[in-house]
Every structure is written in C-alpha cells, then in structure tokens.
Amino acid sequence: MTASFVMAAVLGLLFAFGTFLLLRRDVVRVVWGITIISQATNTYLVTMGGFAGSVPVLAGHGHGGEGAVQDPLVQALVLTAIVIGFGTTAFALVLTYRVYEEHGTIDLAALGHEEPDADVDVEGGETQ
C-alpha cells in the first residue's frame, strides 16, 4: 500500500511541475513541460499495468511458473510513446530554435504582440 502512495505522490508532483512549466512564457520551458507531462503519463500507464506476475515470454516454458502473467501490451505501448515523444520533443526544440533565429526571442508575450513587416506581402515576396 505504501508503494502505491509513494508512486501516486511522485506522479502528482510530476504532473504539477509539468503544468507549472506549461504556464511559463519561455517556449523552451513550455516544451519541457509537455515532455514531463508525457513521461509522467507513461509512468502512470506502466504503474497501472502492474508489476505482479511473471515474464510473459518465459511463462510458457516452465521458468515463470503457473502464476499470473504480466500483460506486455502496456509496456509495448509505453515504449512506442517514449520513442514518439522523443521525436516530437526534438522537433519542437528545433522549431523553437528557428523561432529564436527569426524573431530574436522565445518569449511568448513578445512573440504574440509582434507587428507583421509592412514591406512583405501576403505571398511572402518583397513589395516594390
């Protein structure tokens, strides 16, 4: 019972910290907030999948015994989510770097109040 309470407290802190970072004005902190929340979700899913039971691969060959077998589907889905999350985080950080190169800031408030250039038309070409 205490392990479940500790895991619930740690997951609550991770979700709270990720939400705190999401509410910041810095784009990099927002990206890290999303990453922390996604990893907390993955940890939650693995925790709810349970740790009881034997290894599914060896259970049929006599090594795992006749007891309960742990469901490998949860672990496979979380592993897939980790890989996709890593790619998404890398892409978001590259986009953040591109925004910094283009605008000179990654502050969301400054980016939201920026006026469009008057010498560039809608199609992206220079006006005469």
N, CA, C and O atoms as a printed pandas DataFrame, in Angstrom:
     atom_number atom_name residue_name chain_id  residue_number  x_coord  y_coord  z_coord
0              1         N          MET        A               1    0.822   -1.203    0.000
1              2        CA          MET        A               1    0.000    0.000    0.000
2              3         C          MET        A               1    0.858    1.255    0.000
3              4         O          MET        A               1    0.488    2.249   -0.624
4              5         N          THR        A               2    1.987    1.234    0.680
5              6        CA          THR        A               2    2.831    2.433    0.738
6              7         C          THR        A               2    3.515    2.705   -0.596
7              8         O          THR        A               2    3.749    3.863   -0.943
8              9         N          ALA        A               3    3.842    1.644   -1.357
9             10        CA          ALA        A               3    4.464    1.861   -2.665
10            11         C          ALA        A               3    3.496    2.560   -3.610
11            12         O          ALA        A               3    3.905    3.406   -4.404
12            13         N          SER        A               4    2.227    2.215   -3.529
13            14        CA          SER        A               4    1.231    2.868   -4.373
14            15         C          SER        A               4    1.077    4.339   -4.001
15            16         O          SER        A               4    0.917    5.198   -4.868
16            17         N          PHE        A               5    1.130    4.613   -2.698
17            18        CA          PHE        A               5    1.014    6.001   -2.241
18            19         C          PHE        A               5    2.221    6.825   -2.685
19            20         O          PHE        A               5    2.069    7.967   -3.120
20            21         N          VAL        A               6    3.407    6.255   -2.578
21            22        CA          VAL        A               6    4.614    6.972   -2.995
22            23         C          VAL        A               6    4.578    7.233   -4.498
23            24         O          VAL        A               6    4.916    8.327   -4.948
24            25         N          MET        A               7    4.170    6.236   -5.268
25            26        CA          MET        A               7    4.096    6.403   -6.727
26            27         C          MET        A               7    3.054    7.449   -7.105
27            28         O          MET        A               7    3.276    8.246   -8.017
28            29         N          ALA        A               8    1.921    7.452   -6.411
29            30        CA          ALA        A               8    0.885    8.449   -6.683
30            31         C          ALA        A               8    1.386    9.848   -6.342
31            32         O          ALA        A               8    1.099   10.799   -7.070
32            33         N          ALA        A               9    2.124    9.985   -5.255
33            34        CA          ALA        A               9    2.662   11.294   -4.867
34            35         C          ALA        A               9    3.698   11.779   -5.876
35            36         O          ALA        A               9    3.703   12.954   -6.242
36            37         N          VAL        A              10    4.568   10.891   -6.326
37            38        CA          VAL        A              10    5.593   11.272   -7.310
38            39         C          VAL        A              10    4.940   11.663   -8.630
39            40         O          VAL        A              10    5.334   12.651   -9.250
40            41         N          LEU        A              11    3.945   10.894   -9.063
41            42        CA          LEU        A              11    3.252   11.228  -10.307
42            43         C          LEU        A              11    2.507   12.553  -10.187
43            44         O          LEU        A              11    2.487   13.339  -11.134
44            45         N          GLY        A              12    1.896   12.807   -9.034
45            46        CA          GLY        A              12    1.228   14.089   -8.810
46            47         C          GLY        A              12    2.205   15.252   -8.888
47            48         O          GLY        A              12    1.890   16.297   -9.457
48            49         N          LEU        A              13    3.393   15.068   -8.313
49            50        CA          LEU        A              13    4.414   16.122   -8.379
50            51         C          LEU        A              13    4.900   16.333   -9.815
51            52         O          LEU        A              13    5.121   17.468  -10.235
52            53         N          LEU        A              14    5.066   15.249  -10.562
53            54        CA          LEU        A              14    5.490   15.387  -11.960
54            55         C          LEU        A              14    4.442   16.120  -12.792
55            56         O          LEU        A              14    4.782   16.998  -13.586
56            57         N          PHE        A              15    3.172   15.765  -12.614
57            58        CA          PHE        A              15    2.110   16.464  -13.346
58            59         C          PHE        A              15    2.036   17.932  -12.934
59            60         O          PHE        A              15    1.816   18.799  -13.779
60            61         N          ALA        A              16    2.217   18.219  -11.649
61            62        CA          ALA        A              16    2.175   19.609  -11.177
62            63         C          ALA        A              16    3.347   20.408  -11.738
63            64         O          ALA        A              16    3.170   21.548  -12.168
64            65         N          PHE        A              17    4.545   19.818  -11.737
65            66        CA          PHE        A              17    5.712   20.523  -12.263
66            67         C          PHE        A              17    5.592   20.741  -13.769
67            68         O          PHE        A              17    5.959   21.804  -14.270
68            69         N          GLY        A              18    5.078   19.741  -14.498
69            70        CA          GLY        A              18    4.869   19.895  -15.936
70            71         C          GLY        A              18    3.855   20.979  -16.241
71            72         O          GLY        A              18    4.036   21.751  -17.183
72            73         N          THR        A              19    2.787   21.048  -15.453
73            74        CA          THR        A              19    1.789   22.100  -15.638
74            75         C          THR        A              19    2.367   23.460  -15.326
75            76         O          THR        A              19    2.072   24.435  -16.018
76            77         N          PHE        A              20    3.192   23.541  -14.289
77            78        CA          PHE        A              20    3.867   24.799  -13.947
78            79         C          PHE        A              20    4.731   25.282  -15.109
79            80         O          PHE        A              20    4.719   26.467  -15.442
80            81         N          LEU        A              21    5.477   24.374  -15.722
81            82        CA          LEU        A              21    6.320   24.758  -16.856
82            83         C          LEU        A              21    5.497   25.141  -18.079
83            84         O          LEU        A              21    5.903   26.011  -18.850
84            85         N          LEU        A              22    4.335   24.496  -18.264
85            86        CA          LEU        A              22    3.475   24.851  -19.391
86            87         C          LEU        A              22    2.966   26.283  -19.308
87            88         O          LEU        A              22    2.692   26.903  -20.335
88            89         N          LEU        A              23    2.839   26.807  -18.114
89            90        CA          LEU        A              23    2.294   28.142  -17.923
90            91         C          LEU        A              23    3.357   29.239  -17.963
91            92         O          LEU        A              23    3.038   30.401  -17.710
92            93         N          ARG        A              24    4.590   28.908  -18.267
93            94        CA          ARG        A              24    5.671   29.886  -18.366
94            95         C          ARG        A              24    5.618   30.591  -19.715
95            96         O          ARG        A              24    4.942   30.142  -20.640
96            97         N          ARG        A              25    6.338   31.696  -19.810
97            98        CA          ARG        A              25    6.364   32.484  -21.046
98            99         C          ARG        A              25    7.458   32.046  -22.004
99           100         O          ARG        A              25    7.419   32.403  -23.181
100          101         N          ASP        A              26    8.420   31.292  -21.535
101          102        CA          ASP        A              26    9.540   30.840  -22.347
102          103         C          ASP        A              26    9.135   29.584  -23.123
103          104         O          ASP        A              26    8.617   28.634  -22.536
104          105         N          VAL        A              27    9.367   29.579  -24.431
105          106        CA          VAL        A              27    8.937   28.468  -25.275
106          107         C          VAL        A              27    9.656   27.174  -24.905
107          108         O          VAL        A              27    9.052   26.102  -24.947
108          109         N          VAL        A              28   10.919   27.256  -24.548
109          110        CA          VAL        A              28   11.672   26.051  -24.184
110          111         C          VAL        A              28   11.076   25.420  -22.928
111          112         O          VAL        A              28   10.974   24.197  -22.841
112          113         N          ARG        A              29   10.688   26.231  -21.966
113          114        CA          ARG        A              29   10.073   25.696  -20.747
114          115         C          ARG        A              29    8.718   25.059  -21.052
115          116         O          ARG        A              29    8.342   24.073  -20.418
116          117         N          VAL        A              30    7.994   25.607  -22.002
117          118        CA          VAL        A              30    6.723   25.002  -22.408
118          119         C          VAL        A              30    6.961   23.624  -23.021
119          120         O          VAL        A              30    6.228   22.678  -22.732
120          121         N          VAL        A              31    7.980   23.513  -23.863
121          122        CA          VAL        A              31    8.314   22.223  -24.471
122          123         C          VAL        A              31    8.711   21.220  -23.388
123          124         O          VAL        A              31    8.288   20.065  -23.433
124          125         N          TRP        A              32    9.513   21.645  -22.423
125          126        CA          TRP        A              32    9.910   20.741  -21.336
126          127         C          TRP        A              32    8.713   20.366  -20.479
127          128         O          TRP        A              32    8.647   19.240  -19.985
128          129         N          GLY        A              33    7.772   21.271  -20.290
129          130        CA          GLY        A              33    6.556   20.953  -19.550
130          131         C          GLY        A              33    5.753   19.857  -20.222
131          132         O          GLY        A              33    5.271   18.936  -19.562
132          133         N          ILE        A              34    5.611   19.955  -21.535
133          134        CA          ILE        A              34    4.903   18.920  -22.293
134          135         C          ILE        A              34    5.633   17.586  -22.193
135          136         O          ILE        A              34    5.000   16.539  -22.060
136          137         N          THR        A              35    6.953   17.621  -22.255
137          138        CA          THR        A              35    7.753   16.400  -22.154
138          139         C          THR        A              35    7.594   15.750  -20.783
139          140         O          THR        A              35    7.439   14.533  -20.689
140          141         N          ILE        A              36    7.631   16.543  -19.730
141          142        CA          ILE        A              36    7.495   15.993  -18.380
142          143         C          ILE        A              36    6.106   15.398  -18.182
143          144         O          ILE        A              36    5.972   14.333  -17.579
144          145         N          ILE        A              37    5.080   16.065  -18.676
145          146        CA          ILE        A              37    3.718   15.530  -18.543
146          147         C          ILE        A              37    3.571   14.224  -19.327
147          148         O          ILE        A              37    2.915   13.294  -18.859
148          149         N          SER        A              38    4.172   14.148  -20.509
149          150        CA          SER        A              38    4.059   12.909  -21.287
150          151         C          SER        A              38    4.804   11.761  -20.600
151          152         O          SER        A              38    4.332   10.624  -20.615
152          153         N          GLN        A              39    5.959   12.048  -19.999
153          154        CA          GLN        A              39    6.680   10.995  -19.293
154          155         C          GLN        A              39    5.952   10.576  -18.018
155          156         O          GLN        A              39    5.976    9.404  -17.641
156          157         N          ALA        A              40    5.308   11.534  -17.356
157          158        CA          ALA        A              40    4.501   11.188  -16.183
158          159         C          ALA        A              40    3.328   10.306  -16.591
159          160         O          ALA        A              40    2.963    9.381  -15.864
160          161         N          THR        A              41    2.741   10.585  -17.740
161          162        CA          THR        A              41    1.650    9.745  -18.239
162          163         C          THR        A              41    2.139    8.341  -18.555
163          164         O          THR        A              41    1.449    7.366  -18.257
164          165         N          ASN        A              42    3.309    8.226  -19.149
165          166        CA          ASN        A              42    3.875    6.904  -19.432
166          167         C          ASN        A              42    4.134    6.132  -18.138
167          168         O          ASN        A              42    3.854    4.936  -18.060
168          169         N          THR        A              43    4.662    6.806  -17.138
169          170        CA          THR        A              43    4.905    6.153  -15.847
170          171         C          THR        A              43    3.594    5.717  -15.206
171          172         O          THR        A              43    3.515    4.643  -14.609
172          173         N          TYR        A              44    2.581    6.540  -15.328
173          174        CA          TYR        A              44    1.259    6.193  -14.800
174          175         C          TYR        A              44    0.714    4.937  -15.481
175          176         O          TYR        A              44    0.182    4.046  -14.818
176          177         N          LEU        A              45    0.848    4.871  -16.799
177          178        CA          LEU        A              45    0.341    3.702  -17.524
178          179         C          LEU        A              45    1.070    2.429  -17.135
179          180         O          LEU        A              45    0.443    1.382  -16.977
180          181         N          VAL        A              46    2.398    2.504  -16.979
181          182        CA          VAL        A              46    3.154    1.325  -16.577
182          183         C          VAL        A              46    2.766    0.918  -15.156
183          184         O          VAL        A              46    2.655   -0.272  -14.857
184          185         N          THR        A              47    2.560    1.899  -14.287
185          186        CA          THR        A              47    2.166    1.604  -12.910
186          187         C          THR        A              47    0.793    0.936  -12.867
187          188         O          THR        A              47    0.587   -0.010  -12.107
188          189         N          MET        A              48   -0.136    1.421  -13.672
189          190        CA          MET        A              48   -1.469    0.826  -13.677
190          191         C          MET        A              48   -1.465   -0.550  -14.344
191          192         O          MET        A              48   -2.351   -1.365  -14.086
192          193         N          GLY        A              49   -0.481   -0.813  -15.193
193          194        CA          GLY        A              49   -0.352   -2.142  -15.787
194          195         C          GLY        A              49    0.048   -3.178  -14.759
195          196         O          GLY        A              49   -0.204   -4.369  -14.942
196          197         N          GLY        A              50    0.667   -2.736  -13.682
197          198        CA          GLY        A              50    1.036   -3.630  -12.592
198          199         C          GLY        A              50    2.415   -4.218  -12.751
199          200         O          GLY        A              50    2.955   -4.320  -13.852
200          201         N          PHE        A              51    2.972   -4.605  -11.609
201          202        CA          PHE        A              51    4.301   -5.220  -11.591
202          203         C          PHE        A              51    4.233   -6.682  -11.159
203          204         O          PHE        A              51    5.253   -7.371  -11.139
204          205         N          ALA        A              52    3.040   -7.154  -10.816
205          206        CA          ALA        A              52    2.890   -8.536  -10.356
206          207         C          ALA        A              52    2.829   -9.473  -11.554
207          208         O          ALA        A              52    2.364   -9.094  -12.629
208          209         N          GLY        A              53    3.290  -10.665  -11.365
209          210        CA          GLY        A              53    3.220  -11.662  -12.428
210          211         C          GLY        A              53    4.601  -11.983  -12.964
211          212         O          GLY        A              53    5.580  -11.299  -12.664
212          213         N          SER        A              54    4.659  -13.011  -13.744
213          214        CA          SER        A              54    5.937  -13.447  -14.294
214          215         C          SER        A              54    6.150  -12.846  -15.676
215          216         O          SER        A              54    5.265  -12.198  -16.235
216          217         N          VAL        A              55    7.317  -13.069  -16.200
217          218        CA          VAL        A              55    7.675  -12.566  -17.518
218          219         C          VAL        A              55    6.876  -13.334  -18.567
219          220         O          VAL        A              55    6.870  -14.564  -18.531
220          221         N          PRO        A              56    6.199  -12.656  -19.507
221          222        CA          PRO        A              56    5.327  -13.352  -20.460
222          223         C          PRO        A              56    6.056  -14.290  -21.407
223          224         O          PRO        A              56    5.497  -15.311  -21.807
224          225         N          VAL        A              57    7.282  -13.971  -21.772
225          226        CA          VAL        A              57    7.992  -14.777  -22.762
226          227         C          VAL        A              57    8.391  -16.122  -22.165
227          228         O          VAL        A              57    8.311  -17.150  -22.838
228          229         N          LEU        A              58    8.820  -16.117  -20.909
229          230        CA          LEU        A              58    9.294  -17.345  -20.286
230          231         C          LEU        A              58    8.208  -18.124  -19.557
231          232         O          LEU        A              58    8.454  -19.243  -19.108
232          233         N          ALA        A              59    7.012  -17.557  -19.431
233          234        CA          ALA        A              59    5.956  -18.190  -18.634
234          235         C          ALA        A              59    5.519  -19.523  -19.232
235          236         O          ALA        A              59    5.183  -20.443  -18.485
236          237         N          GLY        A              60    5.515  -19.650  -20.531
237          238        CA          GLY        A              60    5.053  -20.878  -21.163
238          239         C          GLY        A              60    6.081  -21.990  -21.156
239          240         O          GLY        A              60    5.754  -23.136  -21.464
240          241         N          HIS        A              61    7.330  -21.667  -20.807
241          242        CA          HIS        A              61    8.397  -22.661  -20.865
242          243         C          HIS        A              61    8.781  -23.201  -19.492
243          244         O          HIS        A              61    9.830  -23.829  -19.350
244          245         N          GLY        A              62    7.965  -22.972  -18.499
245          246        CA          GLY        A              62    8.236  -23.531  -17.187
246          247         C          GLY        A              62    9.091  -22.651  -16.287
247          248         O          GLY        A              62    9.205  -22.938  -15.095
248          249         N          HIS        A              63    9.686  -21.607  -16.805
249          250        CA          HIS        A              63   10.540  -20.755  -15.980
250          251         C          HIS        A              63    9.734  -19.776  -15.136
251          252         O          HIS        A              63   10.176  -19.379  -14.058
252          253         N          GLY        A              64    8.567  -19.388  -15.612
253          254        CA          GLY        A              64    7.770  -18.400  -14.909
254          255         C          GLY        A              64    6.774  -18.995  -13.945
255          256         O          GLY        A              64    6.131  -18.250  -13.205
256          257         N          GLY        A              65    6.622  -20.261  -13.921
257          258        CA          GLY        A              65    5.662  -20.879  -13.025
258          259         C          GLY        A              65    4.256  -20.829  -13.604
259          260         O          GLY        A              65    4.049  -20.420  -14.747
260          261         N          GLU        A              66    3.315  -21.244  -12.808
261          262        CA          GLU        A              66    1.923  -21.298  -13.235
262          263         C          GLU        A              66    1.129  -20.090  -12.766
263          264         O          GLU        A              66   -0.090  -20.069  -12.936
264          265         N          GLY        A              67    1.775  -19.079  -12.180
265          266        CA          GLY        A              67    1.077  -17.909  -11.640
266          267         C          GLY        A              67    0.618  -16.961  -12.735
267          268         O          GLY        A              67    0.603  -17.301  -13.918
268          269         N          ALA        A              68    0.250  -15.778  -12.311
269          270        CA          ALA        A              68   -0.225  -14.759  -13.242
270          271         C          ALA        A              68    0.907  -14.265  -14.139
271          272         O          ALA        A              68    2.074  -14.244  -13.748
272          273         N          VAL        A              69    0.533  -13.874  -15.335
273          274        CA          VAL        A              69    1.496  -13.362  -16.300
274          275         C          VAL        A              69    1.238  -11.874  -16.485
275          276         O          VAL        A              69    0.092  -11.441  -16.609
276          277         N          GLN        A              70    2.308  -11.104  -16.503
277          278        CA          GLN        A              70    2.175   -9.657  -16.686
278          279         C          GLN        A              70    1.830   -9.357  -18.141
279          280         O          GLN        A              70    2.354   -9.995  -19.054
280          281         N          ASP        A              71    0.941   -8.379  -18.352
281          282        CA          ASP        A              71    0.492   -8.025  -19.695
282          283         C          ASP        A              71    1.572   -7.203  -20.406
283          284         O          ASP        A              71    1.902   -6.115  -19.934
284          285         N          PRO        A              72    2.131   -7.676  -21.514
285          286        CA          PRO        A              72    3.189   -6.945  -22.204
286          287         C          PRO        A              72    2.667   -5.810  -23.095
287          288         O          PRO        A              72    3.462   -4.998  -23.570
288          289         N          LEU        A              73    1.367   -5.735  -23.331
289          290        CA          LEU        A              73    0.808   -4.718  -24.215
290          291         C          LEU        A              73    1.041   -3.312  -23.669
291          292         O          LEU        A              73    1.353   -2.392  -24.425
292          293         N          VAL        A              74    0.890   -3.149  -22.358
293          294        CA          VAL        A              74    1.095   -1.833  -21.744
294          295         C          VAL        A              74    2.533   -1.384  -21.946
295          296         O          VAL        A              74    2.784   -0.230  -22.292
296          297         N          GLN        A              75    3.466   -2.280  -21.733
297          298        CA          GLN        A              75    4.873   -1.932  -21.891
298          299         C          GLN        A              75    5.213   -1.607  -23.340
299          300         O          GLN        A              75    6.003   -0.699  -23.601
300          301         N          ALA        A              76    4.632   -2.330  -24.275
301          302        CA          ALA        A              76    4.873   -2.057  -25.699
302          303         C          ALA        A              76    4.318   -0.692  -26.098
303          304         O          ALA        A              76    4.966    0.056  -26.831
304          305         N          LEU        A              77    3.128   -0.371  -25.621
305          306        CA          LEU        A              77    2.536    0.927  -25.945
306          307         C          LEU        A              77    3.330    2.078  -25.335
307          308         O          LEU        A              77    3.510    3.114  -25.973
308          309         N          VAL        A              78    3.805    1.900  -24.102
309          310        CA          VAL        A              78    4.594    2.953  -23.455
310          311         C          VAL        A              78    5.934    3.114  -24.158
311          312         O          VAL        A              78    6.402    4.240  -24.329
312          313         N          LEU        A              79    6.553    2.032  -24.562
313          314        CA          LEU        A              79    7.811    2.137  -25.303
314          315         C          LEU        A              79    7.610    2.896  -26.607
315          316         O          LEU        A              79    8.445    3.722  -26.976
316          317         N          THR        A              80    6.531    2.630  -27.298
317          318        CA          THR        A              80    6.204    3.363  -28.523
318          319         C          THR        A              80    5.969    4.841  -28.219
319          320         O          THR        A              80    6.421    5.707  -28.968
320          321         N          ALA        A              81    5.270    5.132  -27.131
321          322        CA          ALA        A              81    5.010    6.523  -26.746
322          323         C          ALA        A              81    6.295    7.255  -26.387
323          324         O          ALA        A              81    6.420    8.447  -26.669
324          325         N          ILE        A              82    7.249    6.570  -25.771
325          326        CA          ILE        A              82    8.524    7.193  -25.430
326          327         C          ILE        A              82    9.281    7.576  -26.698
327          328         O          ILE        A              82    9.824    8.677  -26.786
328          329         N          VAL        A              83    9.322    6.685  -27.672
329          330        CA          VAL        A              83   10.035    6.965  -28.920
330          331         C          VAL        A              83    9.376    8.111  -29.679
331          332         O          VAL        A              83   10.067    9.002  -30.173
332          333         N          ILE        A              84    8.064    8.099  -29.775
333          334        CA          ILE        A              84    7.359    9.181  -30.458
334          335         C          ILE        A              84    7.531   10.495  -29.705
335          336         O          ILE        A              84    7.702   11.545  -30.324
336          337         N          GLY        A              85    7.486   10.447  -28.376
337          338        CA          GLY        A              85    7.684   11.645  -27.565
338          339         C          GLY        A              85    9.072   12.231  -27.736
339          340         O          GLY        A              85    9.231   13.451  -27.767
340          341         N          PHE        A              86   10.084   11.372  -27.847
341          342        CA          PHE        A              86   11.445   11.861  -28.075
342          343         C          PHE        A              86   11.542   12.594  -29.415
343          344         O          PHE        A              86   12.134   13.671  -29.491
344          345         N          GLY        A              87   10.972   12.024  -30.454
345          346        CA          GLY        A              87   10.996   12.669  -31.764
346          347         C          GLY        A              87   10.237   13.983  -31.770
347          348         O          GLY        A              87   10.688   14.963  -32.364
348          349         N          THR        A              88    9.086   14.007  -31.112
349          350        CA          THR        A              88    8.284   15.228  -31.043
350          351         C          THR        A              88    9.010   16.322  -30.271
351          352         O          THR        A              88    8.979   17.488  -30.663
352          353         N          THR        A              89    9.664   15.947  -29.175
353          354        CA          THR        A              89   10.418   16.926  -28.381
354          355         C          THR        A              89   11.578   17.499  -29.187
355          356         O          THR        A              89   11.816   18.707  -29.157
356          357         N          ALA        A              90   12.293   16.655  -29.896
357          358        CA          ALA        A              90   13.410   17.140  -30.717
358          359         C          ALA        A              90   12.897   18.094  -31.801
359          360         O          ALA        A              90   13.511   19.129  -32.061
360          361         N          PHE        A              91   11.777   17.744  -32.430
361          362        CA          PHE        A              91   11.204   18.608  -33.459
362          363         C          PHE        A              91   10.762   19.948  -32.872
363          364         O          PHE        A              91   10.988   20.995  -33.480
364          365         N          ALA        A              92   10.135   19.922  -31.697
365          366        CA          ALA        A              92    9.691   21.164  -31.055
366          367         C          ALA        A              92   10.871   22.044  -30.664
367          368         O          ALA        A              92   10.783   23.267  -30.770
368          369         N          LEU        A              93   11.972   21.449  -30.217
369          370        CA          LEU        A              93   13.147   22.247  -29.866
370          371         C          LEU        A              93   13.803   22.855  -31.107
371          372         O          LEU        A              93   14.311   23.975  -31.053
372          373         N          VAL        A              94   13.794   22.125  -32.220
373          374        CA          VAL        A              94   14.325   22.683  -33.471
374          375         C          VAL        A              94   13.447   23.845  -33.941
375          376         O          VAL        A              94   13.965   24.867  -34.391
376          377         N          LEU        A              95   12.133   23.696  -33.841
377          378        CA          LEU        A              95   11.232   24.802  -34.200
378          379         C          LEU        A              95   11.438   26.002  -33.279
379          380         O          LEU        A              95   11.362   27.146  -33.726
380          381         N          THR        A              96   11.696   25.750  -32.003
381          382        CA          THR        A              96   11.968   26.838  -31.060
382          383         C          THR        A              96   13.241   27.580  -31.454
383          384         O          THR        A              96   13.288   28.809  -31.396
384          385         N          TYR        A              97   14.262   26.844  -31.850
385          386        CA          TYR        A              97   15.500   27.477  -32.293
386          387         C          TYR        A              97   15.262   28.318  -33.551
387          388         O          TYR        A              97   15.830   29.400  -33.700
388          389         N          ARG        A              98   14.430   27.817  -34.439
389          390        CA          ARG        A              98   14.112   28.574  -35.668
390          391         C          ARG        A              98   13.344   29.854  -35.344
391          392         O          ARG        A              98   13.584   30.893  -35.960
392          393         N          VAL        A              99   12.420   29.786  -34.381
393          394        CA          VAL        A              99   11.699   30.988  -33.951
394          395         C          VAL        A              99   12.671   31.993  -33.351
395          396         O          VAL        A              99   12.546   33.194  -33.587
396          397         N          TYR        A             100   13.639   31.511  -32.576
397          398        CA          TYR        A             100   14.626   32.414  -31.988
398          399         C          TYR        A             100   15.483   33.072  -33.068
399          400         O          TYR        A             100   15.779   34.263  -32.980
400          401         N          GLU        A             101   15.883   32.307  -34.086
401          402        CA          GLU        A             101   16.660   32.891  -35.177
402          403         C          GLU        A             101   15.856   33.949  -35.932
403          404         O          GLU        A             101   16.400   34.982  -36.322
404          405         N          GLU        A             102   14.576   33.696  -36.136
405          406        CA          GLU        A             102   13.732   34.596  -36.924
406          407         C          GLU        A             102   13.352   35.853  -36.153
407          408         O          GLU        A             102   13.376   36.950  -36.711
408          409         N          HIS        A             103   13.001   35.707  -34.869
409          410        CA          HIS        A             103   12.451   36.826  -34.111
410          411         C          HIS        A             103   13.381   37.370  -33.034
411          412         O          HIS        A             103   13.137   38.456  -32.510
412          413         N          GLY        A             104   14.438   36.645  -32.694
413          414        CA          GLY        A             104   15.385   37.120  -31.694
414          415         C          GLY        A             104   14.913   36.937  -30.262
415          416         O          GLY        A             104   15.570   37.417  -29.339
416          417         N          THR        A             105   13.796   36.257  -30.050
417          418        CA          THR        A             105   13.290   35.997  -28.712
418          419         C          THR        A             105   12.463   34.723  -28.722
419          420         O          THR        A             105   11.947   34.305  -29.758
420          421         N          ILE        A             106   12.344   34.107  -27.537
421          422        CA          ILE        A             106   11.459   32.958  -27.397
422          423         C          ILE        A             106   10.410   33.238  -26.321
423          424         O          ILE        A             106    9.774   32.315  -25.811
424          425         N          ASP        A             107   10.236   34.504  -25.985
425          426        CA          ASP        A             107    9.216   34.918  -25.032
426          427         C          ASP        A             107    7.865   34.937  -25.738
427          428         O          ASP        A             107    7.692   35.626  -26.744
428          429         N          LEU        A             108    6.901   34.171  -25.204
429          430        CA          LEU        A             108    5.598   34.060  -25.857
430          431         C          LEU        A             108    4.847   35.387  -25.892
431          432         O          LEU        A             108    4.135   35.665  -26.857
432          433         N          ALA        A             109    4.996   36.212  -24.852
433          434        CA          ALA        A             109    4.306   37.506  -24.824
434          435         C          ALA        A             109    4.864   38.431  -25.901
435          436         O          ALA        A             109    4.108   39.142  -26.562
436          437         N          ALA        A             110    6.169   38.423  -26.076
437          438        CA          ALA        A             110    6.784   39.267  -27.100
438          439         C          ALA        A             110    6.439   38.770  -28.505
439          440         O          ALA        A             110    6.256   39.573  -29.419
440          441         N          LEU        A             111    6.351   37.470  -28.675
441          442        CA          LEU        A             111    6.009   36.929  -29.993
442          443         C          LEU        A             111    4.547   37.200  -30.340
443          444         O          LEU        A             111    4.224   37.375  -31.515
444          445         N          GLY        A             112    3.665   37.239  -29.359
445          446        CA          GLY        A             112    2.246   37.457  -29.607
446          447         C          GLY        A             112    1.904   38.886  -29.968
447          448         O          GLY        A             112    0.893   39.129  -30.627
448          449         N          HIS        A             113    2.734   39.851  -29.546
449          450        CA          HIS        A             113    2.441   41.262  -29.788
450          451         C          HIS        A             113    3.286   41.857  -30.905
451          452         O          HIS        A             113    3.343   43.075  -31.075
452          453         N          GLU        A             114    3.940   40.988  -31.661
453          454        CA          GLU        A             114    4.796   41.459  -32.725
454          455         C          GLU        A             114    3.972   41.897  -33.922
455          456         O          GLU        A             114    3.029   41.207  -34.310
456          457         N          GLU        A             115    4.314   43.030  -34.512
457          458        CA          GLU        A             115    3.627   43.546  -35.699
458          459         C          GLU        A             115    4.237   42.903  -36.940
459          460         O          GLU        A             115    5.454   42.727  -36.999
460          461         N          PRO        A             116    3.420   42.548  -37.934
461          462        CA          PRO        A             116    3.970   41.999  -39.177
462          463         C          PRO        A             116    4.736   43.082  -39.947
463          464         O          PRO        A             116    4.443   44.272  -39.829
464          465         N          ASP        A             117    5.714   42.648  -40.729
465          466        CA          ASP        A             117    6.505   43.582  -41.525
466          467         C          ASP        A             117    5.638   44.207  -42.610
467          468         O          ASP        A             117    4.857   43.516  -43.264
468          469         N          ALA        A             118    5.776   45.506  -42.798
469          470        CA          ALA        A             118    4.964   46.219  -43.798
470          471         C          ALA        A             118    5.505   46.011  -45.208
471          472         O          ALA        A             118    4.755   46.144  -46.176
472          473         N          ASP        A             119    6.803   45.684  -45.348
473          474        CA          ASP        A             119    7.385   45.566  -46.677
474          475         C          ASP        A             119    7.308   44.150  -47.231
475          476         O          ASP        A             119    7.894   43.887  -48.281
476          477         N          VAL        A             120    6.619   43.236  -46.582
477          478        CA          VAL        A             120    6.459   41.875  -47.081
478          479         C          VAL        A             120    4.967   41.647  -47.329
479          480         O          VAL        A             120    4.144   41.833  -46.433
480          481         N          ASP        A             121    4.627   41.235  -48.573
481          482        CA          ASP        A             121    3.209   40.998  -48.881
482          483         C          ASP        A             121    2.768   39.614  -48.393
483          484         O          ASP        A             121    3.564   38.884  -47.802
484          485         N          VAL        A             122    1.534   39.260  -48.631
485          486        CA          VAL        A             122    0.939   38.044  -48.104
486          487         C          VAL        A             122    1.606   36.791  -48.683
487          488         O          VAL        A             122    1.741   35.793  -47.976
488          489         N          GLU        A             123    2.017   36.820  -49.931
489          490        CA          GLU        A             123    2.633   35.657  -50.562
490          491         C          GLU        A             123    4.068   35.442  -50.117
491          492         O          GLU        A             123    4.680   34.445  -50.499
492          493         N          GLY        A             124    4.619   36.337  -49.328
493          494        CA          GLY        A             124    5.967   36.165  -48.808
494          495         C          GLY        A             124    7.036   36.868  -49.626
495          496         O          GLY        A             124    8.205   36.842  -49.243
496          497         N          GLY        A             125    6.683   37.487  -50.722
497          498        CA          GLY        A             125    7.665   38.192  -51.539
498          499         C          GLY        A             125    7.792   39.636  -51.117
499          500         O          GLY        A             125    6.939   40.163  -50.402
500          501         N          GLU        A             126    8.836   40.260  -51.550
501          502        CA          GLU        A             126    9.058   41.678  -51.254
502          503         C          GLU        A             126    8.135   42.536  -52.104
503          504         O          GLU        A             126    7.859   42.199  -53.255
504          505         N          THR        A             127    7.654   43.646  -51.545
505          506        CA          THR        A             127    6.846   44.589  -52.322
506          507         C          THR        A             127    7.763   45.604  -52.986
507          508         O          THR        A             127    8.909   45.785  -52.575
508          509         N          GLN        A             128    7.257   46.248  -53.994
509          510        CA          GLN        A             128    8.054   47.222  -54.752
510          511         C          GLN        A             128    8.095   48.552  -54.077
511          512         O          GLN        A             128    8.722   49.483  -54.582
